[in-house]
């Protein structure tokens, strides 16, 4: 066996690039959260294909993200959560049915380790198998979905692709009873759509739909208060489609839609969710081939860091009561 001392160029070499430099590992025994890439897109859009490169781009741009955010969070959530980067699920883009099985199996493994997954997509089709895995562990699961699109089209047709695609994720989730739609939210819907009645269909499924216009009219604090009141202590699947942002700050997405929040407004909406019981984070729809200087991937990396902060903040808030219970000082 070759000794590294005999190969000077190996001394000091590191593992492949990971999200923000966290350790690369599939051993989750000590991990409270883990990064997982899902490099998949359906390949169905006539001109806008490329979200399969999202995980790689987000990891690359995450080197620009820093770990401390005073005064909001002057602590290192990656250290507190002992975050590891597991690499990518082995999927082949355009082979959705096969990919769904692989994605679900990967998420079952993570949830089974009592670890919170923070996944990097990939287009919006990667969400459904993750929800299937989450439902096995959290029967009272709810969704908070930030997206320019409700992804709740009817999707009826003879083929698998008619029923399963980026536009039908939350329709299928409702039909399969993966989430409690009456306490789940779609936030940020806006813009042009190819089909009539999409918003009405989402509401018929039971989802609480808050358009971008309504969000701006009511204000972020008002929207956040409704979410907290409705969701309560239920386990939350937080799904963040980066096209929630306006294309002026996130151009590299699958379906850019004008009239969205700025980076500041989007981050404010996310921080207003502090205190929710987030059990999974799904960040998707970064398409690096359409990005400008990596700015969208950088913003997605920032979102991942912010979500880790939300998870760590909730664990910090719950820790004192958990310690008292362990000591037998509370009922």
C-alpha positions as a LaTeX table, in Angstrom:
\begin{tabular}{lrrr}
\hline
Residue & $x$ (\AA) & $y$ (\AA) & $z$ (\AA) \\
\hline
Unk1 & 0.00 & 0.00 & 0.00 \\
Unk2 & 1.31 & 3.43 & $-0.91$ \\
Unk3 & 2.11 & 5.73 & 1.99 \\
Unk4 & 1.02 & 9.35 & 1.57 \\
Unk5 & 4.48 & 10.39 & 2.70 \\
Unk6 & 5.78 & 8.91 & $-0.56$ \\
Unk7 & 3.35 & 11.09 & $-2.54$ \\
Unk8 & 3.95 & 14.69 & $-1.39$ \\
Unk9 & 1.11 & 16.06 & $-3.52$ \\
Unk10 & $-1.40$ & 14.09 & $-1.40$ \\
Unk11 & $-0.39$ & 15.72 & 1.87 \\
Unk12 & $-3.00$ & 18.26 & 2.87 \\
Unk13 & $-5.42$ & 17.29 & 0.14 \\
Unk14 & $-9.09$ & 17.47 & 1.08 \\
Unk15 & $-12.27$ & 15.62 & 0.24 \\
Unk16 & $-14.49$ & 16.70 & $-2.67$ \\
Unk17 & $-16.14$ & 20.10 & $-2.29$ \\
Unk18 & $-19.05$ & 19.97 & 0.13 \\
Unk19 & $-21.68$ & 22.47 & 1.18 \\
Unk20 & $-19.84$ & 25.22 & 3.11 \\
Unk21 & $-16.99$ & 22.83 & 3.76 \\
Unk22 & $-18.88$ & 20.53 & 6.15 \\
Unk23 & $-17.62$ & 16.93 & 6.41 \\
Unk24 & $-18.49$ & 14.49 & 3.66 \\
Unk25 & $-20.16$ & 11.50 & 5.34 \\
Unk26 & $-23.06$ & 9.08 & 5.07 \\
Unk27 & $-22.74$ & 8.12 & 8.75 \\
Unk28 & $-25.61$ & 9.99 & 10.41 \\
Unk29 & $-25.31$ & 8.63 & 13.95 \\
Unk30 & $-24.17$ & 11.97 & 15.38 \\
Unk31 & $-25.78$ & 14.24 & 12.79 \\
Unk32 & $-28.83$ & 16.36 & 13.54 \\
Unk33 & $-29.04$ & 17.58 & 9.96 \\
Unk34 & $-27.55$ & 16.51 & 6.63 \\
Unk35 & $-27.13$ & 17.98 & 3.16 \\
Unk36 & $-28.23$ & 15.80 & 0.23 \\
Unk37 & $-28.02$ & 16.70 & $-3.44$ \\
Unk38 & $-30.71$ & 15.54 & $-5.86$ \\
Unk39 & $-29.33$ & 16.27 & $-9.35$ \\
Unk40 & $-32.51$ & 15.56 & $-11.29$ \\
Unk41 & $-34.80$ & 17.34 & $-13.71$ \\
Unk42 & $-37.59$ & 15.94 & $-15.84$ \\
Unk43 & $-36.11$ & 17.28 & $-19.07$ \\
Unk44 & $-39.60$ & 18.12 & $-20.35$ \\
Unk45 & $-39.37$ & 21.91 & $-20.73$ \\
Unk46 & $-38.89$ & 22.90 & $-24.38$ \\
Unk47 & $-36.17$ & 25.49 & $-23.64$ \\
Unk48 & $-35.31$ & 25.57 & $-19.93$ \\
Unk49 & $-33.45$ & 22.42 & $-18.85$ \\
Unk50 & $-30.62$ & 22.42 & $-16.34$ \\
Unk51 & $-31.80$ & 22.02 & $-12.74$ \\
Unk52 & $-29.94$ & 18.70 & $-12.64$ \\
Unk53 & $-26.83$ & 20.87 & $-12.12$ \\
Unk54 & $-28.31$ & 22.66 & $-9.12$ \\
Unk55 & $-26.57$ & 20.75 & $-6.29$ \\
Unk56 & $-23.13$ & 21.20 & $-7.83$ \\
Unk57 & $-23.66$ & 24.93 & $-8.37$ \\
Unk58 & $-25.08$ & 25.55 & $-4.89$ \\
Unk59 & $-22.16$ & 23.76 & $-3.25$ \\
Unk60 & $-19.69$ & 25.79 & $-5.34$ \\
Unk61 & $-21.28$ & 29.12 & $-4.43$ \\
Unk62 & $-21.75$ & 28.16 & $-0.76$ \\
Unk63 & $-18.11$ & 29.10 & $-0.20$ \\
Unk64 & $-19.38$ & 32.70 & $-0.18$ \\
Unk65 & $-21.79$ & 32.03 & 2.69 \\
Unk66 & $-20.62$ & 32.72 & 6.25 \\
Unk67 & $-21.72$ & 30.95 & 9.41 \\
Unk68 & $-22.66$ & 33.83 & 11.73 \\
Unk69 & $-25.60$ & 36.19 & 11.30 \\
Unk70 & $-25.68$ & 38.75 & 14.12 \\
Unk71 & $-27.97$ & 39.94 & 15.51 \\
Unk72 & $-30.41$ & 37.38 & 14.10 \\
Unk73 & $-28.27$ & 34.34 & 14.93 \\
Unk74 & $-24.77$ & 34.89 & 16.28 \\
Unk75 & $-23.98$ & 31.18 & 16.50 \\
Unk76 & $-22.82$ & 28.47 & 14.08 \\
Unk77 & $-25.83$ & 26.27 & 13.18 \\
Unk78 & $-23.73$ & 23.88 & 11.09 \\
Unk79 & $-21.58$ & 23.08 & 14.10 \\
Unk80 & $-24.53$ & 22.84 & 16.49 \\
Unk81 & $-26.34$ & 20.48 & 14.14 \\
Unk82 & $-23.15$ & 18.57 & 13.28 \\
Unk83 & $-24.13$ & 18.88 & 9.63 \\
Unk84 & $-22.62$ & 16.46 & 7.11 \\
Unk85 & $-22.84$ & 16.49 & 3.33 \\
Unk86 & $-23.90$ & 13.06 & 2.04 \\
Unk87 & $-23.23$ & 13.83 & $-1.61$ \\
Unk88 & $-25.84$ & 13.20 & $-4.31$ \\
Unk89 & $-28.57$ & 10.62 & $-4.83$ \\
Unk90 & $-27.72$ & 8.39 & $-7.81$ \\
Unk91 & $-30.41$ & 9.41 & $-10.29$ \\
Unk92 & $-30.63$ & 9.84 & $-14.03$ \\
Unk93 & $-32.50$ & 12.91 & $-15.26$ \\
Unk94 & $-35.62$ & 12.30 & $-17.36$ \\
Unk95 & $-36.08$ & 8.85 & $-15.75$ \\
Unk96 & $-38.56$ & 10.11 & $-13.19$ \\
Unk97 & $-40.10$ & 6.83 & $-12.03$ \\
Unk98 & $-36.70$ & 5.29 & $-11.28$ \\
Unk99 & $-35.50$ & 8.51 & $-9.65$ \\
Unk100 & $-38.54$ & 8.63 & $-7.38$ \\
Unk101 & $-37.66$ & 5.26 & $-5.87$ \\
Unk102 & $-34.04$ & 6.27 & $-5.29$ \\
Unk103 & $-34.96$ & 9.63 & $-3.77$ \\
Unk104 & $-37.56$ & 8.13 & $-1.45$ \\
Unk105 & $-35.12$ & 5.44 & $-0.27$ \\
Unk106 & $-32.45$ & 8.05 & 0.46 \\
Unk107 & $-34.86$ & 10.16 & 2.48 \\
Unk108 & $-36.18$ & 7.16 & 4.41 \\
Unk109 & $-32.58$ & 6.46 & 5.43 \\
Unk110 & $-32.12$ & 10.03 & 6.66 \\
Unk111 & $-35.43$ & 10.22 & 8.54 \\
Unk112 & $-34.73$ & 6.81 & 10.05 \\
Unk113 & $-31.56$ & 8.24 & 11.53 \\
Unk114 & $-33.61$ & 11.04 & 13.21 \\
Unk115 & $-31.68$ & 13.51 & 11.07 \\
Unk116 & $-33.24$ & 16.53 & 9.36 \\
Unk117 & $-32.58$ & 16.46 & 5.60 \\
Unk118 & $-31.68$ & 19.67 & 3.78 \\
Unk119 & $-31.90$ & 18.72 & 0.13 \\
Unk120 & $-30.59$ & 20.61 & $-2.89$ \\
Unk121 & $-32.46$ & 19.99 & $-6.15$ \\
Unk122 & $-33.17$ & 19.44 & $-8.83$ \\
Unk123 & $-36.52$ & 20.58 & $-10.19$ \\
Unk124 & $-39.86$ & 20.53 & $-8.40$ \\
Unk125 & $-40.53$ & 16.89 & $-9.27$ \\
Unk126 & $-38.03$ & 15.80 & $-6.59$ \\
Unk127 & $-40.44$ & 16.92 & $-3.87$ \\
Unk128 & $-43.08$ & 14.17 & $-4.16$ \\
Unk129 & $-40.82$ & 11.21 & $-3.27$ \\
Unk130 & $-39.41$ & 13.21 & $-0.37$ \\
Unk131 & $-42.92$ & 13.82 & 0.92 \\
Unk132 & $-43.65$ & 10.10 & 0.64 \\
Unk133 & $-40.63$ & 9.34 & 2.80 \\
Unk134 & $-41.51$ & 12.05 & 5.32 \\
Unk135 & $-45.09$ & 10.76 & 5.65 \\
Unk136 & $-43.76$ & 7.39 & 6.89 \\
Unk137 & $-42.28$ & 9.13 & 9.93 \\
Unk138 & $-44.61$ & 12.11 & 10.38 \\
Unk139 & $-48.28$ & 11.14 & 9.87 \\
Unk140 & $-49.46$ & 14.68 & 10.73 \\
Unk141 & $-47.12$ & 16.38 & 8.26 \\
Unk142 & $-47.88$ & 19.82 & 6.83 \\
Unk143 & $-46.18$ & 21.76 & 4.02 \\
Unk144 & $-45.04$ & 25.35 & 3.86 \\
Unk145 & $-44.25$ & 25.87 & 0.19 \\
Unk146 & $-42.66$ & 29.11 & $-1.03$ \\
Unk147 & $-42.90$ & 29.21 & $-4.82$ \\
Unk148 & $-44.05$ & 31.36 & $-7.70$ \\
Unk149 & $-46.18$ & 28.36 & $-8.71$ \\
Unk150 & $-48.56$ & 26.23 & $-6.65$ \\
Unk151 & $-47.44$ & 23.05 & $-8.48$ \\
Unk152 & $-50.99$ & 21.77 & $-8.05$ \\
Unk153 & $-52.22$ & 21.31 & $-11.60$ \\
Unk154 & $-54.75$ & 18.57 & $-12.33$ \\
Unk155 & $-52.29$ & 16.53 & $-14.38$ \\
Unk156 & $-54.70$ & 14.01 & $-15.85$ \\
Unk157 & $-53.67$ & 11.97 & $-18.85$ \\
Unk158 & $-52.81$ & 8.51 & $-20.08$ \\
Unk159 & $-49.04$ & 8.62 & $-19.48$ \\
Unk160 & $-46.91$ & 8.62 & $-16.35$ \\
Unk161 & $-45.44$ & 11.98 & $-17.39$ \\
Unk162 & $-48.93$ & 13.49 & $-17.60$ \\
Unk163 & $-49.57$ & 12.71 & $-13.96$ \\
Unk164 & $-46.10$ & 13.13 & $-12.50$ \\
Unk165 & $-44.14$ & 16.26 & $-13.31$ \\
Unk166 & $-43.10$ & 19.56 & $-11.75$ \\
Unk167 & $-46.61$ & 21.03 & $-12.09$ \\
Unk168 & $-48.48$ & 18.19 & $-10.35$ \\
Unk169 & $-46.37$ & 17.51 & $-7.26$ \\
Unk170 & $-48.82$ & 18.85 & $-4.72$ \\
Unk171 & $-51.86$ & 17.47 & $-6.51$ \\
Unk172 & $-50.45$ & 13.97 & $-6.15$ \\
Unk173 & $-49.38$ & 14.72 & $-2.55$ \\
Unk174 & $-52.97$ & 15.64 & $-1.69$ \\
Unk175 & $-54.40$ & 12.59 & $-3.46$ \\
Unk176 & $-51.97$ & 10.29 & $-1.65$ \\
Unk177 & $-52.80$ & 12.04 & 1.65 \\
Unk178 & $-49.15$ & 12.73 & 2.32 \\
Unk179 & $-49.91$ & 16.07 & 4.00 \\
Unk180 & $-52.73$ & 17.76 & 5.84 \\
Unk181 & $-53.69$ & 20.23 & 3.12 \\
Unk182 & $-56.01$ & 22.18 & 5.44 \\
Unk183 & $-52.96$ & 23.34 & 7.41 \\
Unk184 & $-50.53$ & 23.58 & 4.49 \\
Unk185 & $-49.56$ & 26.76 & 2.65 \\
Unk186 & $-48.52$ & 27.77 & $-0.85$ \\
Unk187 & $-47.00$ & 31.24 & $-0.65$ \\
Unk188 & $-45.88$ & 33.47 & $-3.52$ \\
Unk189 & $-47.99$ & 32.31 & $-6.49$ \\
Unk190 & $-48.01$ & 34.81 & $-9.36$ \\
Unk191 & $-47.49$ & 35.35 & $-13.06$ \\
Unk192 & $-48.63$ & 33.68 & $-16.25$ \\
Unk193 & $-49.69$ & 30.04 & $-16.40$ \\
Unk194 & $-50.37$ & 27.58 & $-19.25$ \\
Unk195 & $-53.67$ & 26.33 & $-17.82$ \\
Unk196 & $-56.87$ & 27.89 & $-16.53$ \\
Unk197 & $-58.10$ & 27.32 & $-12.98$ \\
Unk198 & $-54.78$ & 26.31 & $-11.40$ \\
Unk199 & $-55.22$ & 28.40 & $-8.25$ \\
Unk200 & $-58.81$ & 27.26 & $-7.82$ \\
Unk201 & $-57.69$ & 23.64 & $-8.08$ \\
Unk202 & $-55.04$ & 24.13 & $-5.37$ \\
Unk203 & $-57.69$ & 25.59 & $-3.08$ \\
Unk204 & $-60.12$ & 22.77 & $-3.92$ \\
Unk205 & $-57.45$ & 20.36 & $-2.71$ \\
Unk206 & $-57.55$ & 22.21 & 0.61 \\
Unk207 & $-54.30$ & 24.17 & 0.47 \\
Unk208 & $-54.07$ & 27.69 & 1.86 \\
Unk209 & $-52.98$ & 29.73 & $-1.17$ \\
Unk210 & $-51.41$ & 33.16 & $-0.60$ \\
Unk211 & $-50.41$ & 34.96 & $-3.78$ \\
Unk212 & $-47.46$ & 37.33 & $-4.02$ \\
Unk213 & $-49.87$ & 40.26 & $-4.30$ \\
Unk214 & $-51.64$ & 39.18 & $-1.11$ \\
Unk215 & $-48.32$ & 38.74 & 0.67 \\
Unk216 & $-47.27$ & 42.29 & $-0.17$ \\
Unk217 & $-50.70$ & 43.75 & 0.62 \\
Unk218 & $-50.97$ & 42.03 & 3.99 \\
Unk219 & $-47.30$ & 42.21 & 4.92 \\
Unk220 & $-44.88$ & 39.48 & 5.95 \\
Unk221 & $-45.61$ & 39.67 & 9.70 \\
Unk222 & $-49.33$ & 39.15 & 9.07 \\
Unk223 & $-48.70$ & 36.15 & 6.79 \\
Unk224 & $-46.24$ & 34.64 & 9.25 \\
Unk225 & $-48.71$ & 35.01 & 12.11 \\
Unk226 & $-51.33$ & 33.08 & 10.13 \\
Unk227 & $-48.85$ & 30.32 & 9.34 \\
Unk228 & $-47.76$ & 29.95 & 12.97 \\
Unk229 & $-51.37$ & 29.97 & 14.19 \\
Unk230 & $-52.51$ & 27.40 & 11.64 \\
Unk231 & $-49.51$ & 25.07 & 11.73 \\
Unk232 & $-48.89$ & 25.16 & 15.47 \\
Unk233 & $-46.52$ & 22.40 & 16.60 \\
Unk234 & $-47.12$ & 20.14 & 13.60 \\
Unk235 & $-44.06$ & 18.76 & 11.77 \\
Unk236 & $-43.33$ & 21.03 & 8.79 \\
Unk237 & $-41.91$ & 20.11 & 5.41 \\
Unk238 & $-40.39$ & 23.40 & 4.23 \\
Unk239 & $-40.22$ & 23.50 & 0.43 \\
Unk240 & $-38.41$ & 26.51 & $-1.06$ \\
Unk241 & $-38.50$ & 26.87 & $-4.83$ \\
Unk242 & $-35.93$ & 29.54 & $-5.67$ \\
Unk243 & $-38.22$ & 31.05 & $-8.32$ \\
Unk244 & $-40.13$ & 32.42 & $-5.33$ \\
Unk245 & $-37.70$ & 35.31 & $-5.79$ \\
Unk246 & $-37.93$ & 37.84 & $-8.57$ \\
Unk247 & $-35.67$ & 36.98 & $-11.55$ \\
Unk248 & $-33.78$ & 40.23 & $-10.95$ \\
Unk249 & $-32.08$ & 38.52 & $-8.00$ \\
Unk250 & $-32.56$ & 34.86 & $-9.01$ \\
Unk251 & $-32.39$ & 34.56 & $-12.81$ \\
Unk252 & $-31.04$ & 31.00 & $-12.87$ \\
Unk253 & $-34.24$ & 29.07 & $-12.21$ \\
Unk254 & $-36.42$ & 26.69 & $-14.22$ \\
Unk255 & $-39.39$ & 29.03 & $-14.61$ \\
Unk256 & $-38.53$ & 32.68 & $-13.89$ \\
Unk257 & $-41.56$ & 34.80 & $-13.09$ \\
Unk258 & $-41.49$ & 38.58 & $-12.76$ \\
Unk259 & $-43.02$ & 40.48 & $-9.85$ \\
Unk260 & $-41.56$ & 38.44 & $-7.00$ \\
Unk261 & $-39.87$ & 39.33 & $-3.72$ \\
Unk262 & $-36.38$ & 40.75 & $-3.54$ \\
Unk263 & $-33.67$ & 38.78 & $-1.76$ \\
Unk264 & $-34.23$ & 40.89 & 1.35 \\
Unk265 & $-37.99$ & 40.30 & 1.34 \\
Unk266 & $-37.61$ & 36.57 & 0.72 \\
Unk267 & $-35.10$ & 36.19 & 3.54 \\
Unk268 & $-37.41$ & 38.17 & 5.82 \\
Unk269 & $-40.27$ & 35.80 & 4.99 \\
Unk270 & $-38.06$ & 32.84 & 5.80 \\
Unk271 & $-36.85$ & 34.28 & 9.12 \\
Unk272 & $-40.46$ & 34.97 & 10.08 \\
Unk273 & $-40.93$ & 31.18 & 10.20 \\
Unk274 & $-38.62$ & 30.90 & 13.22 \\
Unk275 & $-40.17$ & 28.56 & 15.78 \\
Unk276 & $-41.85$ & 26.14 & 13.37 \\
Unk277 & $-41.10$ & 22.45 & 13.87 \\
Unk278 & $-39.21$ & 21.97 & 10.59 \\
Unk279 & $-38.45$ & 18.29 & 9.95 \\
Unk280 & $-37.29$ & 18.59 & 6.33 \\
Unk281 & $-36.00$ & 21.30 & 3.99 \\
Unk282 & $-36.28$ & 21.02 & 0.21 \\
Unk283 & $-34.53$ & 23.72 & $-1.85$ \\
Unk284 & $-35.04$ & 23.32 & $-5.57$ \\
Unk285 & $-35.17$ & 24.71 & $-9.11$ \\
Unk286 & $-31.72$ & 26.28 & $-9.40$ \\
Unk287 & $-30.69$ & 26.01 & $-13.07$ \\
Unk288 & $-27.02$ & 27.05 & $-13.28$ \\
Unk289 & $-26.97$ & 27.09 & $-17.10$ \\
Unk290 & $-29.30$ & 30.09 & $-16.90$ \\
Unk291 & $-27.63$ & 31.81 & $-13.96$ \\
Unk292 & $-25.65$ & 35.05 & $-14.00$ \\
Unk293 & $-22.33$ & 34.91 & $-12.19$ \\
Unk294 & $-23.62$ & 32.21 & $-9.86$ \\
Unk295 & $-25.91$ & 34.68 & $-8.07$ \\
Unk296 & $-28.92$ & 32.34 & $-7.94$ \\
Unk297 & $-26.87$ & 29.43 & $-6.61$ \\
Unk298 & $-25.31$ & 31.78 & $-4.05$ \\
Unk299 & $-28.78$ & 32.86 & $-2.93$ \\
Unk300 & $-29.89$ & 29.21 & $-2.70$ \\
Unk301 & $-26.83$ & 28.44 & $-0.57$ \\
Unk302 & $-27.80$ & 31.33 & 1.68 \\
Unk303 & $-31.33$ & 29.91 & 1.96 \\
Unk304 & $-29.87$ & 26.54 & 3.00 \\
Unk305 & $-27.81$ & 28.23 & 5.69 \\
Unk306 & $-30.86$ & 30.21 & 6.87 \\
Unk307 & $-32.88$ & 26.99 & 7.06 \\
Unk308 & $-30.16$ & 25.33 & 9.12 \\
Unk309 & $-30.39$ & 28.33 & 11.43 \\
Unk310 & $-34.18$ & 27.86 & 11.76 \\
Unk311 & $-33.68$ & 24.20 & 12.68 \\
Unk312 & $-30.92$ & 24.96 & 15.19 \\
Unk313 & $-32.89$ & 27.84 & 16.72 \\
Unk314 & $-35.89$ & 25.57 & 17.30 \\
Unk315 & $-33.67$ & 22.91 & 18.90 \\
Unk316 & $-32.11$ & 25.59 & 21.11 \\
Unk317 & $-35.55$ & 26.80 & 22.19 \\
Unk318 & $-36.72$ & 23.26 & 22.97 \\
Unk319 & $-33.54$ & 22.14 & 24.74 \\
Unk320 & $-34.25$ & 23.55 & 28.23 \\
Unk321 & $-37.63$ & 21.85 & 28.47 \\
Unk322 & $-36.17$ & 18.60 & 27.12 \\
Unk323 & $-33.43$ & 18.70 & 29.75 \\
Unk324 & $-36.01$ & 19.25 & 32.50 \\
Unk325 & $-38.07$ & 16.33 & 31.24 \\
Unk326 & $-34.97$ & 14.14 & 31.24 \\
Unk327 & $-34.30$ & 15.21 & 34.83 \\
Unk328 & $-37.89$ & 14.39 & 35.84 \\
Unk329 & $-38.69$ & 18.01 & 36.75 \\
Unk330 & $-41.67$ & 18.41 & 34.47 \\
Unk331 & $-44.74$ & 16.36 & 33.73 \\
\hline
\end{tabular}
